[in-house]
Amino acid sequence: MEGILKLKCSSCGTMFMSETQQSKCPTCAEQSSNMGSSGHGGCGCGHSH
């Protein structure tokens, strides 16, 4: 279990575990890569269209 970090999502502020030092939690990363498919997820990013 090397290289696992506890990070704070830059998008929604949720604490999450990451191995890649990405700035977004998996939920936000998925949201941003699938923009518009669901429109809203339980992420709390504050996107309102």
N, C-alpha and C positions, 0 to 999 in steps of 0.2 A: 504493500500500500504506500508506494512512494509518490510524492508530488501531488497529493490531494490537498487542496487549499480551501479554506472557508472564505468565500468572497461575498461582497454585497453587490447586488445587481445595480448597474448604473441606470437602468431603465425604470425598474419598479421598486428598488430598495430592499428586495427580499434577500435574506441570507441563503446561500446555497453552496454546495460542495462542487468543486471543479478541479479537473486535472490539467486544464489548458490555459488557465489564467484569463479566460474570456471575461468581458466586462458585463455580459448579460446572462441571467439565469436561463436554463434550458427552455422554460416557458416563453420568455421574451424572445429568445433567439429563434424559436420555432414560429412565434407570432410574426416576427419581422420577415422571415423567409416565406411565410404563407400569407402575406398581406391580403386581406379581403376574402379569404376563403370562409372563415367563420365570422369575422367582424368583431367578435369579442370572446375572450377566454378569461379564466379566473386568475388573471395575472395582475391586474391593478396598475397597469402602465399609464392609464389616464388618456388613452387614445379615444377621442370622440369624433366621429365623422358625421 
